[in-house]
């Protein structure tokens, strides 16, 4: 299992829309994420920053990310959520959400 974290800005004028959408994420979108080996996916909000975290249990992260991007229901979901967000990625980056490096992790004693 590998942990992934990411950050993006929430446009204040779309805050309520984004929160409403995420109060009832489409089951088909959730299932696509599960099939792409993502677990424990969470999005946190602080002021106008969204912080995402998930655990990846697969063997080919890039292929699973491509599977998510190719899913028609996920594409429809993104049409609703992307206008609510403002990327913090550098110009020319392929990232929408910016990956955040892990600097510390408290592991379970039994792990």
N, CA, C and O atoms as a DFTB+ gen file, in Angstrom:
444 C
 N C O
     1  1       0.845      -1.173       0.000
     2  2       0.000       0.000       0.000
     3  2       0.893       1.240       0.000
     4  3       1.878       1.323       0.732
     5  1       0.513       2.200      -0.847
     6  2       1.222       3.480      -0.899
     7  2       0.234       4.609      -0.629
     8  3      -0.884       4.607      -1.145
     9  1       0.654       5.562       0.176
    10  2      -0.183       6.714       0.508
    11  2       0.063       7.831      -0.500
    12  3       1.195       8.064      -0.922
    13  1      -1.019       8.524      -0.882
    14  2      -0.928       9.656      -1.805
    15  2      -1.696      10.826      -1.202
    16  3      -2.778      10.652      -0.642
    17  1      -1.129      12.000      -1.325
    18  2      -1.792      13.224      -0.871
    19  2      -1.705      14.258      -1.983
    20  3      -0.788      14.231      -2.804
    21  1      -2.681      15.177      -1.998
    22  2      -2.734      16.184      -3.055
    23  2      -3.517      17.392      -2.558
    24  3      -4.283      17.303      -1.598
    25  1      -3.313      18.514      -3.227
    26  2      -3.970      19.746      -2.807
    27  2      -4.441      20.531      -4.029
    28  3      -3.847      20.454      -5.104
    29  1      -5.522      21.288      -3.838
    30  2      -6.072      22.159      -4.883
    31  2      -6.864      23.265      -4.181
    32  3      -7.277      23.104      -3.032
    33  1      -7.069      24.364      -4.862
    34  2      -7.854      25.459      -4.289
    35  2      -9.332      25.288      -4.642
    36  3      -9.674      24.937      -5.771
    37  1     -10.198      25.539      -3.668
    38  2     -11.637      25.556      -3.891
    39  2     -12.045      27.000      -4.171
    40  3     -11.784      27.895      -3.368
    41  1     -12.680      27.214      -5.305
    42  2     -13.142      28.570      -5.634
    43  2     -14.265      28.946      -4.663
    44  3     -15.281      28.254      -4.595
    45  1     -14.091      30.032      -3.917
    46  2     -15.085      30.390      -2.890
    47  2     -16.504      30.526      -3.435
    48  3     -17.464      30.186      -2.744
    49  1     -16.649      31.015      -4.658
    50  2     -17.980      31.191      -5.227
    51  2     -18.661      29.867      -5.577
    52  3     -19.858      29.843      -5.862
    53  1     -17.903      28.762      -5.556
    54  2     -18.454      27.436      -5.852
    55  2     -18.424      26.503      -4.642
    56  3     -18.681      25.306      -4.770
    57  1     -18.117      27.044      -3.494
    58  2     -17.974      26.241      -2.276
    59  2     -19.220      25.388      -2.005
    60  3     -19.106      24.179      -1.802
    61  1     -20.391      25.999      -1.999
    62  2     -21.620      25.261      -1.674
    63  2     -21.914      24.175      -2.708
    64  3     -22.369      23.089      -2.351
    65  1     -21.659      24.458      -3.971
    66  2     -21.858      23.445      -5.014
    67  2     -20.948      22.252      -4.783
    68  3     -21.391      21.105      -4.842
    69  1     -19.675      22.522      -4.521
    70  2     -18.710      21.448      -4.302
    71  2     -19.106      20.598      -3.086
    72  3     -19.081      19.369      -3.146
    73  1     -19.463      21.254      -2.002
    74  2     -19.847      20.522      -0.799
    75  2     -21.115      19.710      -1.018
    76  3     -21.231      18.587      -0.528
    77  1     -22.069      20.278      -1.755
    78  2     -23.305      19.550      -2.059
    79  2     -22.998      18.304      -2.899
    80  3     -23.523      17.224      -2.628
    81  1     -22.153      18.458      -3.914
    82  2     -21.791      17.311      -4.754
    83  2     -21.129      16.213      -3.933
    84  3     -21.423      15.032      -4.114
    85  1     -20.238      16.603      -3.033
    86  2     -19.502      15.602      -2.270
    87  2     -20.286      15.045      -1.088
    88  3     -19.841      14.097      -0.441
    89  1     -21.435      15.619      -0.805
    90  2     -22.316      15.027       0.200
    91  2     -22.998      13.780      -0.355
    92  3     -23.542      12.975       0.401
    93  1     -22.966      13.623      -1.682
    94  2     -23.603      12.475      -2.338
    95  2     -22.841      12.125      -3.615
    96  3     -23.360      12.269      -4.722
    97  1     -21.600      11.662      -3.441
    98  2     -20.792      11.271      -4.600
    99  2     -21.481      10.116      -5.312
   100  3     -21.986       9.191      -4.676
   101  1     -21.494      10.182      -6.636
   102  2     -22.153       9.138      -7.422
   103  2     -21.547       7.765      -7.125
   104  3     -20.324       7.620      -7.139
   105  1     -22.373       6.768      -6.861
   106  2     -21.857       5.415      -6.588
   107  2     -20.988       4.869      -7.725
   108  3     -20.035       4.135      -7.465
   109  1     -21.297       5.209      -8.967
   110  2     -20.485       4.712     -10.091
   111  2     -19.078       5.300     -10.049
   112  3     -18.112       4.620     -10.397
   113  1     -18.956       6.546      -9.628
   114  2     -17.635       7.178      -9.497
   115  2     -16.866       6.513      -8.359
   116  3     -15.680       6.214      -8.499
   117  1     -17.534       6.284      -7.246
   118  2     -16.875       5.605      -6.127
   119  2     -16.405       4.207      -6.520
   120  3     -15.309       3.789      -6.148
   121  1     -17.231       3.489      -7.269
   122  2     -16.854       2.134      -7.679
   123  2     -15.660       2.154      -8.628
   124  3     -14.794       1.283      -8.554
   125  1     -15.611       3.138      -9.515
   126  2     -14.458       3.262     -10.415
   127  2     -13.178       3.463      -9.605
   128  3     -12.144       2.877      -9.925
   129  1     -13.242       4.277      -8.572
   130  2     -12.068       4.491      -7.720
   131  2     -11.658       3.194      -7.031
   132  3     -10.471       2.875      -6.957
   133  1     -12.622       2.459      -6.535
   134  2     -12.308       1.169      -5.896
   135  2     -11.669       0.203      -6.892
   136  3     -10.677      -0.455      -6.577
   137  1     -12.239       0.120      -8.095
   138  2     -11.689      -0.784      -9.113
   139  2     -10.285      -0.365      -9.544
   140  3      -9.509      -1.184     -10.035
   141  1      -9.965       0.912      -9.358
   142  2      -8.628       1.416      -9.686
   143  2      -7.694       1.333      -8.472
   144  3      -6.674       2.019      -8.413
   145  1      -8.054       0.496      -7.523
   146  2      -7.187       0.167      -6.389
   147  2      -6.958       1.307      -5.400
   148  3      -5.923       1.357      -4.736
   149  1      -7.922       2.218      -5.304
   150  2      -7.838       3.305      -4.339
   151  2      -8.674       2.936      -3.118
   152  3      -9.790       2.431      -3.244
   153  1      -8.122       3.192      -1.943
   154  2      -8.795       2.896      -0.684
   155  2      -8.662       4.105       0.239
   156  3      -7.745       4.916       0.107
   157  1      -9.605       4.199       1.178
   158  2      -9.556       5.247       2.203
   159  2      -9.370       6.637       1.611
   160  3      -8.587       7.435       2.126
   161  1     -10.085       6.925       0.536
   162  2     -10.007       8.230      -0.120
   163  2     -10.770       9.241       0.730
   164  3     -11.936       9.030       1.064
   165  1     -10.113      10.320       1.071
   166  2     -10.723      11.392       1.853
   167  2     -10.353      12.729       1.246
   168  3      -9.262      12.892       0.698
   169  1     -11.266      13.688       1.344
   170  2     -10.980      15.070       0.972
   171  2     -11.306      15.925       2.191
   172  3     -12.392      15.829       2.763
   173  1     -10.352      16.758       2.575
   174  2     -10.494      17.656       3.707
   175  2     -10.513      19.089       3.189
   176  3      -9.935      19.385       2.142
   177  1     -11.175      19.971       3.922
   178  2     -11.281      21.382       3.526
   179  2     -10.750      22.265       4.643
   180  3     -11.159      22.135       5.797
   181  1      -9.831      23.169       4.294
   182  2      -9.334      24.195       5.213
   183  2      -9.361      25.526       4.483
   184  3      -8.638      25.720       3.506
   185  1     -10.204      26.450       4.961
   186  2     -10.410      27.723       4.280
   187  2     -10.782      27.434       2.828
   188  3     -11.849      26.878       2.567
   189  1      -9.916      27.804       1.876
   190  2     -10.226      27.528       0.469
   191  2      -9.286      26.485      -0.132
   192  3      -9.130      26.422      -1.351
   193  1      -8.663      25.673       0.710
   194  2      -7.793      24.606       0.224
   195  2      -8.431      23.247       0.466
   196  3      -8.907      22.947       1.561
   197  1      -8.429      22.435      -0.580
   198  2      -8.872      21.053      -0.489
   199  2      -7.629      20.172      -0.417
   200  3      -6.711      20.312      -1.225
   201  1      -7.610      19.281       0.537
   202  2      -6.511      18.345       0.706
   203  2      -7.072      16.944       0.538
   204  3      -7.958      16.531       1.287
   205  1      -6.560      16.211      -0.444
   206  2      -7.009      14.853      -0.706
   207  2      -5.979      13.836      -0.257
   208  3      -4.775      14.081      -0.329
   209  1      -6.458      12.696       0.205
   210  2      -5.596      11.602       0.646
   211  2      -6.241      10.280       0.233
   212  3      -7.451      10.097       0.371
   213  1      -5.423       9.371      -0.270
   214  2      -5.903       8.013      -0.524
   215  2      -4.753       7.036      -0.409
   216  3      -3.580       7.407      -0.469
   217  1      -5.121       5.782      -0.244
   218  2      -4.156       4.695      -0.194
   219  2      -4.313       3.875      -1.463
   220  3      -5.421       3.492      -1.840
   221  1      -3.192       3.612      -2.112
   222  2      -3.195       2.866      -3.371
   223  2      -2.682       1.453      -3.121
   224  3      -1.588       1.269      -2.587
   225  1      -3.480       0.451      -3.512
   226  2      -3.128      -0.941      -3.237
   227  2      -2.798      -1.729      -4.514
   228  3      -2.632      -2.947      -4.460
   229  1      -2.704      -1.053      -5.643
   230  2      -2.433      -1.738      -6.905
   231  2      -0.955      -1.793      -7.235
   232  3      -0.102      -1.449      -6.417
   233  1      -0.666      -2.239      -8.473
   234  2       0.711      -2.396      -8.931
   235  2       1.105      -1.393     -10.015
   236  3       2.292      -1.238     -10.301
   237  1       0.131      -0.706     -10.624
   238  2       0.425       0.226     -11.721
   239  2      -0.433       1.477     -11.554
   240  3      -1.516       1.586     -12.129
   241  1       0.067       2.407     -10.764
   242  2      -0.678       3.629     -10.441
   243  2      -1.039       4.402     -11.705
   244  3      -2.172       4.866     -11.835
   245  1      -0.109       4.548     -12.627
   246  2      -0.376       5.307     -13.857
   247  2      -1.505       4.671     -14.666
   248  3      -2.379       5.380     -15.165
   249  1      -1.497       3.361     -14.800
   250  2      -2.549       2.672     -15.558
   251  2      -3.893       2.819     -14.858
   252  3      -4.914       3.013     -15.518
   253  1      -3.906       2.730     -13.541
   254  2      -5.164       2.881     -12.818
   255  2      -5.675       4.317     -12.897
   256  3      -6.885       4.530     -12.977
   257  1      -4.794       5.293     -12.876
   258  2      -5.215       6.683     -13.054
   259  2      -5.800       6.891     -14.456
   260  3      -6.778       7.619     -14.620
   261  1      -5.202       6.254     -15.459
   262  2      -5.725       6.343     -16.825
   263  2      -7.099       5.680     -16.919
   264  3      -7.970       6.160     -17.645
   265  1      -7.299       4.585     -16.193
   266  2      -8.600       3.906     -16.160
   267  2      -9.668       4.845     -15.591
   268  3     -10.776       4.920     -16.122
   269  1      -9.338       5.550     -14.530
   270  2     -10.270       6.508     -13.936
   271  2     -10.599       7.602     -14.937
   272  3     -11.765       7.946     -15.130
   273  1      -9.575       8.148     -15.571
   274  2      -9.765       9.250     -16.526
   275  2     -10.582       8.834     -17.739
   276  3     -11.243       9.673     -18.351
   277  1     -10.550       7.562     -18.096
   278  2     -11.285       7.076     -19.271
   279  2     -12.739       6.733     -18.960
   280  3     -13.529       6.511     -19.878
   281  1     -13.095       6.687     -17.697
   282  2     -14.447       6.293     -17.312
   283  2     -15.448       7.402     -17.644
   284  3     -15.283       8.525     -17.170
   285  1     -16.485       7.119     -18.449
   286  2     -17.448       8.154     -18.847
   287  2     -18.180       8.812     -17.674
   288  3     -18.411      10.021     -17.699
   289  1     -18.548       8.041     -16.652
   290  2     -19.234       8.629     -15.499
   291  2     -18.316       9.561     -14.718
   292  3     -18.747      10.613     -14.246
   293  1     -17.054       9.174     -14.584
   294  2     -16.080      10.035     -13.909
   295  2     -15.864      11.316     -14.710
   296  3     -15.740      12.393     -14.128
   297  1     -15.820      11.213     -16.018
   298  2     -15.681      12.414     -16.856
   299  2     -16.855      13.363     -16.641
   300  3     -16.664      14.578     -16.582
   301  1     -18.075      12.820     -16.523
   302  2     -19.252      13.658     -16.259
   303  2     -19.157      14.296     -14.871
   304  3     -19.508      15.462     -14.691
   305  1     -18.684      13.527     -13.903
   306  2     -18.492      14.057     -12.549
   307  2     -17.502      15.219     -12.564
   308  3     -17.737      16.254     -11.941
   309  1     -16.398      15.039     -13.279
   310  2     -15.379      16.092     -13.354
   311  2     -15.915      17.360     -14.013
   312  3     -15.491      18.464     -13.672
   313  1     -16.841      17.208     -14.951
   314  2     -17.444      18.399     -15.568
   315  2     -18.171      19.253     -14.524
   316  3     -18.277      20.470     -14.677
   317  1     -18.661      18.620     -13.482
   318  2     -19.343      19.338     -12.405
   319  2     -18.367      19.867     -11.355
   320  3     -18.558      20.963     -10.828
   321  1     -17.325      19.095     -11.050
   322  2     -16.433      19.481      -9.959
   323  2     -15.286      20.396     -10.389
   324  3     -14.866      21.257      -9.616
   325  1     -14.779      20.226     -11.596
   326  2     -13.619      21.025     -12.009
   327  2     -13.870      22.537     -12.012
   328  3     -12.959      23.281     -11.649
   329  1     -15.049      23.031     -12.399
   330  2     -15.261      24.478     -12.324
   331  2     -15.204      25.018     -10.887
   332  3     -15.028      26.218     -10.676
   333  1     -15.352      24.142      -9.927
   334  2     -15.310      24.536      -8.515
   335  2     -13.868      24.670      -8.011
   336  3     -13.636      25.202      -6.926
   337  1     -12.921      24.195      -8.785
   338  2     -11.528      24.102      -8.340
   339  2     -10.625      25.016      -9.152
   340  3     -10.917      25.364     -10.296
   341  1      -9.520      25.391      -8.524
   342  2      -8.459      26.135      -9.210
   343  2      -7.154      25.410      -8.920
   344  3      -6.730      25.313      -7.768
   345  1      -6.526      24.907      -9.961
   346  2      -5.300      24.148      -9.784
   347  2      -4.188      25.033      -9.236
   348  3      -4.103      26.219      -9.553
   349  1      -3.350      24.439      -8.421
   350  2      -2.158      25.098      -7.896
   351  2      -0.903      24.588      -8.598
   352  3       0.215      24.939      -8.219
   353  1      -1.092      23.763      -9.614
   354  2       0.038      23.167     -10.334
   355  2       0.763      24.226     -11.161
   356  3       0.143      25.175     -11.642
   357  1       2.059      24.064     -11.321
   358  2       2.828      24.992     -12.164
   359  2       2.359      24.945     -13.617
   360  3       1.887      23.912     -14.092
   361  1       2.491      26.062     -14.312
   362  2       2.168      26.103     -15.750
   363  2       2.873      24.972     -16.467
   364  3       4.039      24.683     -16.198
   365  1       2.159      24.330     -17.383
   366  2       2.737      23.249     -18.175
   367  2       2.722      21.899     -17.483
   368  3       3.121      20.897     -18.076
   369  1       2.268      21.857     -16.242
   370  2       2.195      20.597     -15.515
   371  2       1.010      19.786     -16.025
   372  3       0.020      20.354     -16.486
   373  1       1.104      18.480     -15.947
   374  2      -0.014      17.605     -16.292
   375  2      -0.944      17.399     -15.103
   376  3      -1.979      16.745     -15.228
   377  1      -0.580      17.953     -13.956
   378  2      -1.368      17.755     -12.745
   379  2      -2.513      18.751     -12.669
   380  3      -2.377      19.899     -13.093
   381  1      -3.635      18.311     -12.129
   382  2      -4.747      19.194     -11.777
   383  2      -4.657      19.431     -10.277
   384  3      -4.476      20.565      -9.833
   385  1      -4.782      18.363      -9.499
   386  2      -4.457      18.417      -8.077
   387  2      -2.934      18.284      -7.983
   388  3      -2.341      17.491      -8.715
   389  1      -2.300      19.043      -7.099
   390  2      -0.842      18.991      -6.953
   391  2      -0.482      17.888      -5.955
   392  3      -0.969      17.892      -4.825
   393  1       0.366      16.947      -6.367
   394  2       0.820      15.928      -5.424
   395  2       1.606      16.578      -4.280
   396  3       2.373      17.517      -4.490
   397  1       1.398      16.058      -3.067
   398  2       2.077      16.561      -1.880
   399  2       2.965      15.450      -1.337
   400  3       2.478      14.358      -1.046
   401  1       4.262      15.715      -1.197
   402  2       5.146      14.657      -0.705
   403  2       4.924      14.385       0.782
   404  3       4.658      15.294       1.567
   405  1       5.040      13.135       1.137
   406  2       4.951      12.746       2.544
   407  2       6.277      13.051       3.216
   408  3       7.333      12.694       2.694
   409  1       6.235      13.704       4.365
   410  2       7.469      14.011       5.097
   411  2       7.591      13.225       6.398
   412  3       8.668      13.153       6.989
   413  1       6.472      12.633       6.843
   414  2       6.505      11.835       8.066
   415  2       5.278      10.975       8.150
   416  3       4.210      11.350       7.667
   417  1       5.426       9.816       8.765
   418  2       4.292       8.898       8.941
   419  2       4.520       8.114      10.228
   420  3       5.592       7.546      10.435
   421  1       3.506       8.086      11.092
   422  2       3.553       7.270      12.307
   423  2       2.995       5.891      11.948
   424  3       1.790       5.722      11.762
   425  1       3.875       4.937      11.857
   426  2       3.478       3.582      11.499
   427  2       2.932       2.855      12.724
   428  3       3.293       3.153      13.863
   429  1       2.053       1.894      12.457
   430  2       1.560       1.034      13.528
   431  2       2.734       0.223      14.082
   432  3       3.623      -0.186      13.335
   433  1       2.728      -0.001      15.374
   434  2       3.809      -0.783      15.985
   435  2       3.878      -2.201      15.435
   436  3       4.946      -2.808      15.361
   437  1       2.696      -2.722      15.046
   438  2       2.649      -4.111      14.554
   439  2       3.026      -4.219      13.093
   440  3       3.184      -5.328      12.584
   441  1       3.174      -3.105      12.404
   442  2       3.437      -3.157      10.955
   443  2       4.886      -3.470      10.651
   444  3       5.268      -3.549       9.483
